[in-house]
């Protein structure tokens, strides 16, 4: 999966969780929770959706790696490279 495809997946998951989320002008280096006003349950929903779609386990200690759009891509790219 390409970096752009991973970004698209993360944005799609966010929009599924919060259909009012303004994802058009996201700063890829800023925390998603701050930009989109996501709470901890929303964040867990993102993690659970990654598990459901890609059978991907994200350990709790790795949650900080999913803070921004770019950090999500950096973390997920090697795990999703064969998809």
C-alpha positions in Angstrom: 0.0 0.0 0.0 1.4 3.4 -0.9 1.8 6.3 1.4 -1.0 8.2 -0.3 -3.3 5.2 0.0 -2.6 4.9 3.7 -3.4 8.6 4.1 -6.7 8.1 2.3 -7.5 5.1 4.5 -6.9 7.1 7.7 -9.0 10.0 6.4 -11.8 7.6 5.3 -11.8 6.0 8.8 -12.0 9.4 10.5 -14.9 10.4 8.2 -16.7 7.1 9.0 -16.3 7.8 12.8 -17.2 11.5 12.5 -19.0 12.4 9.3 -18.7 16.1 10.2 -14.9 16.0 10.5 -13.2 18.6 8.4 -10.4 16.6 6.8 -9.8 18.8 3.7 -7.2 21.1 5.2 -5.5 18.8 7.6 -1.9 19.6 8.6 -0.3 16.2 8.2 2.2 17.0 11.0 -0.2 18.2 13.6 -2.0 15.8 16.0 -5.3 14.6 14.5 -7.0 14.7 17.9 -6.4 18.4 18.1 -7.4 19.3 14.6 -10.5 17.1 14.5 -11.5 17.4 18.1 -11.4 13.6 18.5 -11.8 12.1 21.9 -10.1 9.0 23.3 -13.0 6.8 22.2 -12.8 8.2 18.6 -9.1 7.4 18.6 -9.8 3.8 19.8 -12.4 3.5 17.0 -9.6 4.3 14.5 -7.4 1.6 16.0 -10.2 -0.9 16.0 -11.1 -0.1 12.4 -7.5 -0.7 11.4 -7.7 -4.1 13.2 -11.0 -5.0 11.5 -9.9 -4.0 8.0 -6.3 -5.1 8.0 -6.0 -7.6 10.9 -3.5 -5.1 12.3 -2.8 -5.1 16.0 -1.6 -1.8 17.3 -0.2 -2.2 20.8 -1.2 0.5 23.3 2.4 1.6 23.7 2.4 2.4 19.9 -0.7 4.7 20.1 1.5 7.8 20.1 2.8 6.7 16.7 -0.7 7.4 15.3 -0.9 11.0 16.5 -0.6 12.8 13.2 -1.4 11.9 9.6 2.3 11.6 8.7 3.1 9.6 11.8 0.3 7.2 11.0 1.7 6.7 7.5 5.2 6.3 8.9 4.0 3.7 11.4 1.6 1.8 9.1 3.6 1.8 5.8 5.9 -1.1 6.7 2.9 -3.0 8.3 0.7 -2.6 5.2 3.4 -2.7 2.5 2.2 -6.0 1.0 -1.5 -5.0 0.7 
